[in-house]
Amino acid sequence: MNSRRFLLVMRLLGVGWYMAFCIVFGIGGGIWLDNRLNTSPLFVLVGVLLGSGLAFYGVYKMLVPLLTGDQNGPGSEGS
């Protein structure tokens, strides 16, 4: 496996972990708030929605440079 392909695989693995992290922490925060405020399942649903929204926005921002061919990321000045 060449280094370019390896870097692509690592970036895609990072995207997957980022999505899981956002959604799991959104659910965990919702469960914690529901237990504290006795409002089940209100904050779990809010956590799922916020976590999913944040995950998809972040994935979009991470994958646009891959799809456009800009390997340096957004806002970079190609030197």
N, C-alpha and C positions, 0 to 999 in steps of 0.2 A: 504494500500500500504506500503510495507516494505521500509526501508531506502535505500537499494541497488537499488531497482527499481526506486525510486524517484531520486537518483543521476544519474542514466542512462538517465532518461527522461530529467532532467535538462541539462545534457551534450549534448544531441541531440537537445534540444531547442537552446542551445548556438551555435551549429553548424549551424542551420538554420539562426539564426540572423547574424552570421559571414558571411555567403554566401550573404545574402541580403545586408548587410553593404558594402561589397566589390563591388558588382555589382552596387548598387545605387550610391556610391561615384565615381566609374569609369565613369558612365554615366553623373553624375553631373559635374565632372571635365571636361569631354569632351564637354558638352554643354557650360560651362563657357569659355573654350579655343576657341571653335568655334565662340562664340559671340565676344570675344576680337580680334580674328585674321581674322574673316570673312571667315572661311574655312569650312562651314557646308557641309556635315556631317562627315568630316574626323576624328576629334578628338572624336566625339561620338562613332564612330566605334572602334577607338583605345582604348577608355575607356572601352567599353564593352568587348573587347578582353582581356585587361589587368586585369580588375576587375574579369572576369570569370576565367582567369588563376590563379590569386592569390587566389580566392575563392576555386577552386578545389584543389590547392596545400595545402592550409591551412586545408581543410576538410580531405584530405588524412593524413596529419600529426596528426590531432586530432583523427581520427578513427582507425589508425593502432594500438595504444595501446589497444583499446577496442577489436579489432578483434584478437590480439595475446594473450590477457589475462593479459598484463602488465598494471595494474591500476595506476602505479606511473608516467607513461609517459616516453618519450624517454630520454635516457641518465641517467636514475636513476640506482642506485646500490642497488638492493633489500637487505634491511637490516633485 
